[in-house]
């Protein structure tokens, strides 16, 4: 039997600690690996912190449909629109850093906010969603943060939400996002021409990518809405057979990148917040 090489812990937090209830019984799930924590967004608590992370790096939103947000009021309005949508679920992304002295591991790691990630276009009736609206502080670009946090939402989507399809879409000029989609294991479906009018009034053509549950697990999956939740036991454990699915491929890639990726800044390793 194959087991996952990246343990994930799910914790249901109190309803007062998150703003969105768009995933039914899976709303309000805190998702954690040894290195990353995804915390459900609580807008009035988190928007000011995200703004402080973002405000000196406006180019991070250049390819977003709404473009760079130049004031906190504009930034908050976009976050509020996300929160009010029945098709969005947003998490803040935190590094988990052990700042204890060498040889004395800490029981509780320091949390360092480094960005945001979403499930969007959530369509339970069609078992479909999208991973997107992703942005990270430049200090963690080139590390494993993007791979690992997206992996965590793919595990949630396929293992818990029973999604049959998860998609990724990107601006036609956003080459970095296109490369990221392929690195994660998504397959390109095609180019939607004149898909959106961008913030600058210029047409955006969008590349669409997708991954199915068959791709993820490496075997045909035939679960239907209404079936017992998580028939695949949150990963490959429940299949009881060898798989060459994209889950294992991505886990292997993350393990390799942990050894070779750009190191985190010394300030991060010391537990200092990003700015």
NUGU-339571 format. One record per residue: chain; y, z, x of N, C-alpha, C in turn. Coordinates in Angstrom, 2 decimals. Last residue first. Layout:
NUGU-339571
PT ch    n_yy    n_zz    n_xx   ca_yy   ca_zz   ca_xx    c_yy    c_zz    c_xx
PT  A       Y       Z       X       Y       Z       X       Y       Z       X
...
END
This chain:
NUGU-339571
PT ch    n_yy    n_zz    n_xx   ca_yy   ca_zz   ca_xx    c_yy    c_zz    c_xx
PT  A   42.10    5.54    8.48   43.47    5.32    7.98   43.89    3.89    8.31
PT  A   39.30    7.75    8.06   39.88    6.46    8.44   41.27    6.31    7.84
PT  A   38.94   11.18    9.16   39.06   10.13    8.13   39.66    8.85    8.69
PT  A   36.65   12.35   11.67   38.03   12.15   11.22   38.10   11.03   10.19
PT  A   34.21   12.83   12.86   34.42   13.30   11.50   35.81   13.13   10.96
PT  A   33.59   11.74   15.22   34.11   13.11   15.29   34.42   13.67   13.89
PT  A   32.98    9.22   14.49   31.85   10.05   14.94   32.28   11.51   15.06
PT  A   35.61    8.38   14.06   34.68    8.48   12.94   33.52    9.40   13.32
PT  A   36.61    8.35   16.65   37.24    9.22   15.66   36.34    9.43   14.44
PT  A   35.10    6.39   17.89   34.89    7.78   18.29   35.48    8.75   17.27
PT  A   33.90    3.88   15.58   34.93    4.46   16.46   34.66    5.93   16.74
PT  A   30.46    2.79   15.74   31.59    3.33   14.99   32.62    3.89   15.96
PT  A   29.38   -0.17   17.51   29.40    1.28   17.29   30.60    1.69   16.43
PT  A   27.92   -3.13   16.17   29.10   -2.51   16.77   29.09   -1.00   16.52
PT  A   24.28   -3.19   16.28   25.60   -3.45   15.70   26.70   -2.74   16.47
PT  A   21.70   -2.65   17.19   22.50   -3.63   17.93   23.94   -3.79   17.42
PT  A   20.32   -0.85   15.63   20.15   -0.78   17.08   21.19   -1.61   17.83
PT  A   20.92   -1.57   13.07   21.23   -0.20   13.48   21.16   -0.05   15.00
PT  A   19.80   -4.09   12.93   21.25   -3.98   13.09   21.66   -2.57   13.49
PT  A   17.10   -3.46   12.52   17.50   -4.17   13.74   18.99   -3.99   14.01
PT  A   17.24   -2.26   10.01   16.70   -1.50   11.14   17.12   -2.14   12.46
PT  A   18.20   -4.42    8.50   19.03   -3.22    8.65   18.56   -2.40    9.85
PT  A   16.01   -6.14    8.66   17.29   -6.56    9.22   18.20   -5.36    9.44
PT  A   14.09   -4.67    7.29   13.87   -5.01    8.70   15.18   -5.38    9.37
PT  A   15.26   -4.66    4.75   15.03   -3.39    5.46   14.82   -3.63    6.95
PT  A   15.13   -7.38    4.19   16.43   -6.76    4.37   16.30   -5.42    5.07
PT  A   12.35   -7.75    4.00   13.12   -8.53    4.96   14.47   -7.88    5.24
PT  A   11.71   -6.07    1.88   11.21   -5.76    3.21   11.99   -6.51    4.28
PT  A   13.13   -7.47   -0.15   13.39   -6.06    0.12   12.94   -5.71    1.54
PT  A   12.05  -10.00   -0.28   13.35   -9.86    0.36   13.73   -8.40    0.59
PT  A    8.44   -9.82    0.35    9.65   -9.97   -0.43   10.92   -9.69    0.36
PT  A    5.84   -9.92    1.00    6.77  -10.50    1.96    8.12  -10.71    1.29
PT  A    3.47   -7.35    0.53    4.54   -8.20    0.03    5.36   -8.74    1.18
PT  A    0.33   -6.01   -0.45    1.23   -6.46    0.60    2.27   -7.42    0.03
PT  A    0.20   -3.72   -3.22   -0.26   -4.87   -2.46    0.78   -5.28   -1.44
PT  A    1.21   -1.84   -5.02   -0.13   -1.66   -4.47   -0.66   -2.87   -3.72
PT  A    3.51   -1.49   -6.51    2.81   -2.78   -6.56    1.40   -2.69   -6.01
PT  A    4.87    0.87   -6.16    4.10    0.69   -7.39    3.30   -0.59   -7.46
PT  A    6.23    0.60   -3.74    5.14    1.55   -3.86    4.24    1.26   -5.04
PT  A    8.46   -1.00   -3.58    7.17   -1.66   -3.45    6.00   -0.71   -3.68
PT  A   10.69    0.41   -6.00   10.42   -0.27   -4.74    9.04   -0.88   -4.74
PT  A   10.44    2.25   -8.22   11.60    2.17   -7.35   11.26    1.55   -6.00
PT  A    8.06    1.70   -9.66    8.21    2.94   -8.89    9.31    2.87   -7.84
PT  A    7.93   -0.34  -11.36    7.61   -0.64   -9.97    7.89    0.54   -9.06
PT  A    8.81    0.54  -13.77    7.38    0.33  -13.64    6.96    0.05  -12.21
PT  A   11.35    1.80  -14.71   10.91    1.75  -13.33    9.40    1.59  -13.19
PT  A   10.62    2.66  -18.03   11.58    2.53  -16.95   10.89    2.60  -15.60
PT  A    8.49    0.66  -20.00    8.75    1.95  -19.37    9.68    1.76  -18.19
PT  A   10.27   -1.94  -21.79    9.13   -1.43  -21.05    9.51   -0.10  -20.42
PT  A   12.66   -2.79  -22.77   11.91   -1.86  -23.60   10.68   -1.33  -22.92
PT  A   12.49   -6.07  -21.44   13.30   -4.97  -21.96   12.49   -4.10  -22.91
PT  A    9.58   -6.59  -19.32   10.48   -7.00  -20.39   11.31   -5.83  -20.84
PT  A    8.09   -7.78  -16.28    8.53   -6.69  -17.15    9.53   -7.21  -18.17
PT  A    7.00   -9.53  -14.44    7.04   -9.95  -15.84    7.43   -8.83  -16.78
PT  A    7.25  -10.96  -11.31    7.52   -9.74  -12.08    7.73  -10.15  -13.53
PT  A    5.41  -12.25   -8.58    5.96  -12.47   -9.91    6.10  -11.15  -10.67
PT  A    6.48  -10.87   -5.40    5.42  -11.21   -6.34    6.05  -11.51   -7.69
PT  A    8.59   -9.97   -3.92    7.66  -10.88   -3.28    6.46  -11.25   -4.12
PT  A   10.66   -8.41   -4.74    9.37   -7.76   -4.55    8.33   -8.67   -3.89
PT  A   12.76  -10.33   -4.68   12.93   -9.00   -4.09   11.58   -8.36   -3.77
PT  A   11.85  -12.59   -6.08   12.25  -12.69   -4.68   12.20  -11.33   -3.99
PT  A   11.45  -11.44   -8.58   10.31  -12.05   -7.90   10.60  -12.18   -6.40
PT  A   14.06  -10.75   -9.21   13.10   -9.67   -8.95   11.85  -10.21   -8.26
PT  A   16.26  -13.00   -7.39   15.52  -12.55   -8.56   14.59  -11.40   -8.19
PT  A   19.54  -13.74   -6.41   18.25  -13.21   -5.98   17.55  -12.73   -7.25
PT  A   22.14  -16.17   -5.77   21.34  -15.29   -6.60   20.09  -14.82   -5.87
PT  A   25.51  -17.42   -5.65   24.24  -17.12   -5.00   23.45  -16.20   -5.92
PT  A   28.13  -19.73   -5.98   27.27  -18.76   -6.61   25.96  -18.65   -5.84
PT  A   31.37  -20.37   -4.89   29.95  -20.51   -4.59   29.19  -19.38   -5.27
PT  A   34.10  -21.59   -6.69   33.27  -20.43   -6.36   31.85  -20.84   -6.05
PT  A   37.39  -22.62   -6.14   36.03  -23.05   -6.40   35.13  -21.90   -5.95
PT  A   40.53  -21.91   -7.38   39.42  -21.38   -6.59   38.13  -22.03   -7.07
PT  A   43.70  -23.42   -7.33   42.35  -23.37   -7.87   41.37  -22.76   -6.85
PT  A   46.58  -21.36   -6.97   45.73  -22.43   -6.45   44.32  -22.28   -7.02
PT  A   48.06  -19.19   -7.63   48.21  -20.37   -8.45   47.38  -21.56   -8.00
PT  A   47.48  -16.93   -6.24   48.56  -17.74   -5.71   48.76  -19.05   -6.47
PT  A   45.26  -15.90   -7.53   46.52  -15.17   -7.64   47.72  -15.99   -7.16
PT  A   43.48  -18.81   -8.85   43.67  -17.68   -7.97   45.05  -17.05   -8.15
PT  A   41.67  -19.75  -11.52   42.99  -19.90  -10.93   43.28  -18.64  -10.13
PT  A   38.19  -20.59  -11.04   39.25  -19.64  -11.37   40.58  -20.12  -10.83
PT  A   36.70  -22.97  -10.69   36.13  -21.84  -11.43   37.20  -20.86  -11.91
PT  A   36.69  -25.56   -9.59   37.80  -25.06  -10.41   37.34  -23.92  -11.32
PT  A   33.14  -25.75   -9.45   34.43  -26.32   -9.12   35.49  -25.85  -10.12
PT  A   30.75  -23.87   -8.23   31.43  -24.04   -9.51   32.86  -24.49   -9.22
PT  A   28.07  -24.81   -6.27   29.51  -24.62   -6.27   30.06  -24.88   -7.66
PT  A   24.87  -23.05   -6.07   25.75  -24.21   -6.17   27.20  -23.81   -6.18
PT  A   23.08  -21.10   -5.28   22.78  -21.86   -6.50   23.66  -23.10   -6.62
PT  A   21.73  -19.82   -2.31   22.87  -20.49   -2.94   22.41  -21.32   -4.13
PT  A   20.17  -16.66   -2.29   20.04  -18.11   -2.15   21.17  -18.79   -2.91
PT  A   20.34  -13.63   -0.37   20.66  -14.41   -1.56   20.48  -15.90   -1.26
PT  A   19.96  -12.18    1.93   18.79  -12.79    1.33   19.05  -13.53    0.04
PT  A   22.01  -11.26    3.48   21.39  -10.30    2.57   20.13  -10.87    1.90
PT  A   22.79  -13.61    4.69   22.22  -12.56    5.52   21.49  -11.53    4.67
PT  A   23.94  -14.94    2.53   22.69  -15.47    3.12   22.01  -14.41    3.97
PT  A   26.18  -13.31    2.13   25.22  -13.54    1.05   23.88  -14.01    1.61
PT  A   27.54  -13.54    4.57   26.97  -12.25    4.18   25.91  -12.42    3.09
PT  A   28.42  -16.16    4.48   27.43  -15.78    5.50   26.75  -14.47    5.13
PT  A   30.25  -15.87    2.39   29.13  -16.80    2.25   28.03  -16.48    3.25
PT  A   32.05  -14.10    3.51   31.27  -13.68    2.35   30.07  -14.58    2.13
PT  A   33.09  -15.73    5.55   32.43  -14.47    5.89   31.56  -13.98    4.75
PT  A   34.34  -17.81    4.16   33.14  -18.10    4.94   32.37  -16.82    5.28
PT  A   35.98  -18.43    1.66   35.60  -17.14    2.23   34.26  -17.28    2.97
PT  A   36.59  -20.69    0.29   37.08  -20.60    1.67   36.67  -19.30    2.37
PT  A   35.56  -20.32   -2.24   35.03  -21.43   -1.44   35.47  -21.36    0.02
PT  A   34.73  -16.96   -3.07   35.74  -18.00   -2.91   35.21  -19.08   -1.96
PT  A   31.53  -16.10   -4.46   32.57  -15.99   -3.45   33.51  -17.19   -3.47
PT  A   28.96  -14.00   -5.85   29.80  -15.20   -5.86   30.99  -14.99   -4.93
PT  A   25.73  -13.12   -6.60   26.82  -12.90   -5.64   27.67  -14.16   -5.73
PT  A   23.37  -11.54   -8.86   24.10  -12.65   -8.26   25.22  -12.17   -7.34
PT  A   20.12  -10.81   -9.76   21.37  -10.25   -9.24   22.09  -11.39   -8.54
PT  A   17.75  -10.78  -12.34   18.60  -11.59  -11.46   19.81  -10.76  -11.04
PT  A   16.43   -8.85  -13.66   15.66  -10.03  -13.29   16.42  -10.90  -12.31
PT  A   16.60   -5.34  -13.29   17.30   -6.63  -13.33   16.34   -7.75  -12.94
PT  A   15.80   -2.70  -13.68   14.89   -3.79  -14.00   15.61   -5.12  -14.15
PT  A   17.18   -0.53  -12.79   17.74   -1.23  -13.95   16.84   -2.37  -14.44
PT  A   15.48    0.25  -10.60   15.80    1.15  -11.71   16.26    0.40  -12.96
PT  A   14.94   -1.88   -8.83   13.98   -0.80   -8.99   14.21    0.07  -10.20
PT  A   17.10   -3.68   -9.00   15.74   -4.16   -9.21   14.76   -3.03   -9.49
PT  A   19.40   -1.98   -8.78   19.32   -3.05   -9.77   17.87   -3.44  -10.05
PT  A   18.84   -0.21   -6.64   19.14    0.30   -7.98   18.90   -0.78   -9.03
PT  A   18.49   -2.08   -4.58   17.39   -1.17   -4.95   17.60   -0.61   -6.35
PT  A   21.05   -3.14   -4.57   19.93   -4.01   -4.92   18.71   -3.17   -5.29
PT  A   22.48   -0.92   -3.70   22.69   -1.39   -5.08   21.61   -2.37   -5.50
PT  A   21.44   -0.73   -1.10   21.30    0.41   -2.01   21.50   -0.02   -3.46
PT  A   22.26   -3.16    0.03   20.83   -2.87   -0.14   20.62   -1.76   -1.17
PT  A   24.97   -2.60    0.22   24.51   -3.63   -0.72   23.03   -3.47   -0.99
PT  A   24.89   -0.64    2.20   25.41   -0.28    0.88   25.00   -1.32   -0.17
PT  A   23.76   -2.09    4.36   23.07   -0.94    3.80   23.58   -0.57    2.42
PT  A   25.56   -4.23    4.92   24.14   -4.47    4.64   23.52   -3.31    3.89
PT  A   27.97   -2.78    5.37   27.86   -3.77    4.30   26.40   -4.02    3.92
PT  A   27.24   -1.07    7.58   27.70   -0.52    6.31   27.55   -1.53    5.16
PT  A   26.54   -1.65   10.17   25.50   -1.83    9.14   25.99   -1.46    7.74
PT  A   29.43   -3.41   11.47   28.41   -2.36   11.53   27.37   -2.63   10.45
PT  A   31.36   -5.28   10.96   30.47   -5.53   12.10   29.44   -4.45   12.32
PT  A   33.74   -2.93    9.87   33.30   -4.32    9.88   32.42   -4.54   11.12
PT  A   34.80   -0.45   10.08   33.35   -0.51    9.89   32.85   -1.95    9.75
PT  A   37.51   -0.85   10.41   36.81   -0.10   11.45   35.29   -0.16   11.30
PT  A   38.51   -2.06    8.07   38.15   -2.90    9.23   37.36   -2.16   10.31
PT  A   36.98   -0.74    5.12   37.98   -0.58    6.16   37.56   -1.39    7.39
PT  A   35.71   -3.08    2.72   35.53   -1.96    3.65   36.69   -1.93    4.65
PT  A   34.81   -4.19   -0.54   35.74   -4.18    0.59   35.53   -2.91    1.41
PT  A   33.63   -6.07   -3.23   33.28   -5.26   -2.05   34.41   -5.33   -1.03
PT  A   33.10   -7.31   -5.66   34.33   -6.51   -5.50   34.15   -5.54   -4.33
PT  A   29.46   -7.13   -6.16   30.72   -7.74   -5.76   31.86   -6.76   -5.69
PT  A   26.50   -8.10   -7.62   27.07   -7.21   -6.61   28.36   -7.86   -6.12
PT  A   25.76   -8.46  -11.05   26.30   -9.04   -9.83   26.73   -7.93   -8.89
PT  A   23.00   -8.80  -13.37   24.24   -8.20  -12.90   24.65   -8.88  -11.61
PT  A   20.67   -8.89  -16.08   21.42   -9.58  -15.04   22.64   -8.77  -14.64
PT  A   19.21   -8.79  -18.51   18.70   -8.22  -17.27   19.34   -8.88  -16.06
PT  A   20.31   -9.47  -20.86   19.75  -10.58  -20.09   19.23  -10.13  -18.73
PT  A   21.21   -7.09  -21.80   20.38   -7.91  -22.70   19.70   -9.04  -21.96
PT  A   22.89   -6.13  -19.72   21.56   -5.54  -19.93   20.64   -6.41  -20.80
PT  A   24.90   -7.30  -17.63   24.40   -7.88  -18.88   23.00   -7.35  -19.16
PT  A   27.70   -6.94  -15.73   26.48   -6.23  -16.13   26.07   -6.70  -17.53
PT  A   29.69   -7.91  -14.03   29.00   -8.82  -14.93   27.67   -8.22  -15.36
PT  A   29.00   -5.72  -11.21   29.85   -6.31  -12.24   29.07   -7.36  -13.00
PT  A   28.84   -2.99   -9.08   28.06   -3.89   -9.91   29.01   -4.41  -10.97
PT  A   30.80   -2.60   -6.05   30.61   -2.61   -7.51   29.36   -3.37   -7.92
PT  A   32.37   -0.58   -3.55   31.41   -1.62   -3.92   31.10   -1.49   -5.41
PT  A   34.62    0.41   -0.92   34.23    0.40   -2.34   33.29   -0.76   -2.59
PT  A   35.25    2.57    1.94   35.42    1.37    1.11   34.90    1.55   -0.29
PT  A   34.96    4.92    3.38   35.18    3.69    4.16   35.33    2.44    3.29
PT  A   35.16    8.40    3.81   35.39    7.28    2.91   35.67    6.01    3.72
PT  A   32.83   10.39    5.15   34.03    9.65    5.54   34.15    8.42    4.65
PT  A   31.40   13.58    5.18   31.58   12.34    4.42   32.90   11.69    4.81
PT  A   29.26   15.21    7.43   30.64   14.95    7.03   30.72   13.61    6.32
PT  A   26.16   16.72    6.32   26.93   15.79    7.12   28.35   15.64    6.57
PT  A   24.55   19.75    6.50   25.39   18.91    5.63   26.28   18.03    6.49
PT  A   23.18   20.89    8.56   22.48   20.72    7.29   23.25   19.79    6.36
PT  A   23.44   19.51   11.84   24.06   20.15   10.68   23.23   19.90    9.44
PT  A   21.64   20.20   14.84   21.93   19.33   13.69   22.45   20.11   12.49
PT  A   22.11   20.88   17.77   22.26   21.77   16.62   22.62   20.95   15.39
PT  A   22.06   19.02   19.74   20.95   19.97   19.71   21.03   20.94   18.56
PT  A   25.55   18.86   19.90   24.27   18.27   20.29   23.19   19.34   20.34
PT  A   27.28   20.12   17.02   27.07   20.05   18.47   25.69   19.52   18.77
PT  A   27.91   17.99   14.17   27.52   19.24   14.81   27.31   19.05   16.30
PT  A   28.45   15.82   12.64   29.47   16.20   13.62   29.12   17.51   14.34
PT  A   26.98   13.20   11.26   26.61   14.53   11.77   27.57   14.88   12.90
PT  A   28.22   11.44    8.53   28.27   11.62    9.98   27.92   13.06   10.34
PT  A   28.04    8.98    6.31   27.57   10.35    6.48   27.38   10.58    7.97
PT  A   30.56    7.02    4.78   29.67    7.24    5.91   29.26    8.70    5.92
PT  A   30.82    6.02    1.41   31.11    7.03    2.43   30.08    6.96    3.54
PT  A   32.32    4.19   -1.14   31.32    4.17   -0.07   31.75    5.14    1.03
PT  A   32.52    4.48   -4.67   33.16    4.59   -3.37   32.06    4.73   -2.32
PT  A   31.48    2.18   -7.20   31.18    3.32   -6.32   32.12    3.31   -5.13
PT  A   31.51    1.04  -10.56   32.14    1.08   -9.25   31.76    2.34   -8.49
PT  A   30.62   -1.33  -12.83   30.29    0.03  -12.38   30.65    0.11  -10.91
PT  A   31.55   -3.38  -15.60   31.74   -2.94  -14.22   31.15   -1.55  -14.01
PT  A   31.61   -4.12  -18.24   30.73   -4.89  -17.36   30.85   -4.50  -15.89
PT  A   33.48   -2.92  -19.78   32.08   -2.55  -20.04   31.10   -3.24  -19.10
PT  A   36.40   -1.81  -18.08   35.53   -2.93  -18.44   34.11   -2.44  -18.71
PT  A   37.82    0.29  -17.12   37.84    0.09  -18.57   36.91   -1.03  -19.01
PT  A   37.58    0.07  -14.36   36.99    1.23  -15.04   36.88    1.02  -16.54
PT  A   39.06   -2.27  -13.85   37.63   -2.21  -13.55   36.96   -1.10  -14.36
PT  A   41.55   -1.31  -14.60   40.96   -2.43  -15.34   39.46   -2.50  -15.09
PT  A   41.93    0.61  -12.63   41.82    1.04  -14.03   41.19   -0.06  -14.88
PT  A   42.16   -0.99  -10.38   41.05   -0.04  -10.46   40.83    0.42  -11.90
PT  A   44.55   -2.30  -11.11   43.32   -3.07  -10.93   42.10   -2.15  -11.03
PT  A   46.32   -0.14  -11.17   46.11   -0.94  -12.39   44.83   -1.76  -12.30
PT  A   46.32    0.74   -8.51   45.75    1.60   -9.55   45.43    0.78  -10.81
PT  A   47.67   -1.43   -7.33   46.30   -1.09   -6.91   45.61   -0.26   -8.00
PT  A   50.15   -1.24   -8.54   49.34   -2.44   -8.75   47.87   -2.17   -8.40
PT  A   50.90    1.30   -7.58   50.85    1.05   -9.03   49.99   -0.18   -9.34
PT  A   50.99    0.98   -4.84   49.94    1.82   -5.41   49.80    1.55   -6.90
PT  A   51.56   -2.47   -3.92   52.02   -1.13   -4.29   50.85   -0.34   -4.87
PT  A   50.33   -4.87   -3.32   51.36   -4.39   -2.41   51.92   -3.02   -2.76
PT  A   47.32   -6.37   -3.00   48.06   -5.48   -3.91   49.05   -4.68   -3.08
PT  A   46.23   -9.74   -2.65   46.67   -8.49   -2.04   47.53   -7.67   -3.01
PT  A   44.36  -11.04   -5.59   45.09  -11.12   -4.33   45.46   -9.77   -3.76
PT  A   42.82  -11.34   -7.82   44.15  -10.74   -8.02   44.97  -10.73   -6.73
PT  A   40.45  -12.48   -6.77   41.26  -13.24   -7.74   42.67  -12.68   -7.93
PT  A   40.28  -12.02   -3.20   40.04  -11.50   -4.54   40.91  -12.28   -5.53
PT  A   40.99  -12.85   -0.71   40.12  -13.74   -1.46   39.76  -13.19   -2.85
PT  A   42.62  -10.71    0.18   43.15  -12.08    0.15   42.32  -13.00   -0.74
PT  A   42.12   -8.06    0.50   42.00   -8.60   -0.86   42.48  -10.05   -0.96
PT  A   42.61   -7.51    3.15   41.26   -7.29    2.66   41.04   -7.93    1.29
PT  A   45.29   -7.66    3.72   44.52   -8.91    3.81   43.09   -8.75    3.32
PT  A   46.25   -5.09    3.75   46.35   -5.85    2.51   45.54   -7.14    2.52
PT  A   46.04   -2.62    5.16   45.11   -3.73    5.41   45.06   -4.64    4.18
PT  A   47.35   -0.37    4.50   47.77   -1.01    5.75   46.88   -2.21    6.11
PT  A   46.05    0.44    2.14   47.45    0.03    2.10   47.95   -0.66    3.36
PT  A   43.40    1.47    2.12   43.64    0.03    1.97   45.06   -0.42    2.33
PT  A   43.35    4.20    2.25   42.44    3.44    3.12   42.85    1.98    3.21
PT  A   45.08    4.86    0.25   45.42    5.26    1.62   44.56    4.50    2.64
PT  A   43.58    3.90   -1.94   44.86    3.27   -1.58   45.25    3.61   -0.15
PT  A   41.48    5.71   -1.98   41.20    4.31   -1.66   42.48    3.58   -1.26
PT  A   42.91    7.99   -2.73   42.20    7.97   -1.45   41.90    6.54   -1.02
PT  A   43.89    7.30   -5.29   44.83    7.59   -4.19   44.16    7.54   -2.82
PT  A   41.34    6.85   -6.65   42.31    5.77   -6.44   43.31    6.10   -5.33
PT  A   39.88    9.27   -6.99   39.54    8.34   -5.91   40.58    7.26   -5.64
PT  A   40.85   10.80   -9.13   40.52   11.45   -7.86   40.46   10.44   -6.72
PT  A   41.15    8.95  -11.12   42.33    9.70  -10.70   42.09   10.50   -9.42
PT  A   38.45    7.78  -11.28   39.64    7.02  -10.90   40.80    7.88  -10.42
PT  A   35.60    8.14   -9.75   36.41    8.94  -10.68   37.85    8.54  -10.38
PT  A   32.76    6.19   -9.07   34.21    6.31   -9.05   34.72    7.25  -10.14
PT  A   29.86    7.56   -7.54   30.48    6.92   -8.70   31.99    7.21   -8.75
PT  A   29.26    7.03   -4.14   29.72    8.03   -5.10   30.35    7.32   -6.30
PT  A   26.90    6.51   -1.77   27.65    5.80   -2.80   27.96    6.81   -3.91
PT  A   26.57    7.21    1.61   26.62    7.80    0.27   27.46    6.90   -0.63
PT  A   24.55    6.59    4.45   25.56    6.13    3.51   25.44    6.90    2.20
PT  A   22.47    7.60    6.04   23.71    7.17    6.68   24.86    6.89    5.72
PT  A   20.23    8.21    4.62   20.60    9.14    5.69   21.98    8.84    6.27
PT  A   21.46    7.38    1.34   20.49    7.25    2.42   20.88    8.28    3.48
PT  A   22.13    7.80   -2.13   22.30    8.28   -0.76   21.13    7.87    0.13
PT  A   24.07    7.75   -5.02   22.98    7.10   -4.29   23.19    7.37   -2.81
PT  A   24.65    9.17   -8.12   25.04    9.21   -6.72   23.83    8.69   -5.93
PT  A   25.06    7.88  -11.27   24.09    8.14  -10.21   24.76    8.08   -8.84
PT  A   26.51    7.32  -13.59   26.74    8.58  -12.89   25.70    8.91  -11.84
PT  A   24.03    5.64  -15.55   25.43    5.89  -15.21   25.53    7.22  -14.47
PT  A   21.50    5.36  -16.46   21.67    5.32  -15.02   23.13    5.40  -14.61
PT  A   21.54    5.24  -19.18   21.04    6.48  -18.59   21.19    6.52  -17.07
PT  A   24.16    2.89  -18.99   23.28    3.69  -19.85   22.84    4.96  -19.15
PT  A   26.07    1.87  -17.34   24.67    1.64  -16.97   23.71    2.48  -17.79
PT  A   28.63    2.57  -17.90   28.25    1.19  -18.20   26.79    0.88  -17.87
PT  A   30.65    4.54  -17.82   29.35    4.82  -18.45   28.73    3.48  -18.86
PT  A   32.97    5.82  -15.42   32.34    4.70  -16.11   30.96    5.09  -16.65
PT  A   33.98    7.96  -13.98   34.83    7.34  -15.00   34.13    6.30  -15.85
PT  A   32.72   11.23  -13.08   32.76    9.77  -12.95   33.43    9.17  -14.17
PT  A   32.61   13.93  -13.55   32.85   13.50  -12.17   32.79   11.99  -11.99
PT  A   31.81   14.76  -16.00   33.23   14.95  -15.69   33.61   14.38  -14.33
PT  A   29.08   14.49  -16.00   29.88   13.43  -16.63   31.37   13.56  -16.35
PT  A   27.57   15.36  -12.85   28.14   15.74  -14.14   29.06   14.66  -14.68
PT  A   25.09   13.10  -11.42   26.19   14.06  -11.35   26.76   14.31  -12.75
PT  A   21.91   12.63  -10.27   22.75   12.46  -11.45   23.83   13.53  -11.43
PT  A   20.98   11.13   -7.32   21.39   12.40   -7.91   22.28   12.12   -9.10
PT  A   18.52    9.67   -5.35   19.39    9.49   -6.50   19.70   10.87   -7.08
PT  A   17.91    8.62   -2.07   17.95    9.77   -2.99   18.95    9.46   -4.11
PT  A   15.71    6.57   -0.27   16.95    6.68   -1.05   16.83    7.88   -1.98
PT  A   14.35    5.54    2.86   14.35    6.45    1.72   15.72    6.52    1.06
PT  A   13.30    2.70    4.01   14.60    3.34    3.90   14.60    4.25    2.66
PT  A   10.86    1.53    3.84   11.19    2.15    5.12   12.55    2.83    5.10
PT  A    8.56    1.83    1.14    9.88    1.45    1.65   10.18    2.19    2.94
PT  A    5.14    0.89    1.56    6.17    1.83    1.14    7.49    1.43    1.77
PT  A    2.25   -0.76    0.48    3.50   -0.84    1.22    4.48    0.19    0.69
PT  A   -1.20    0.00    0.84    0.00    0.00    0.00    1.24    0.00    0.87
END
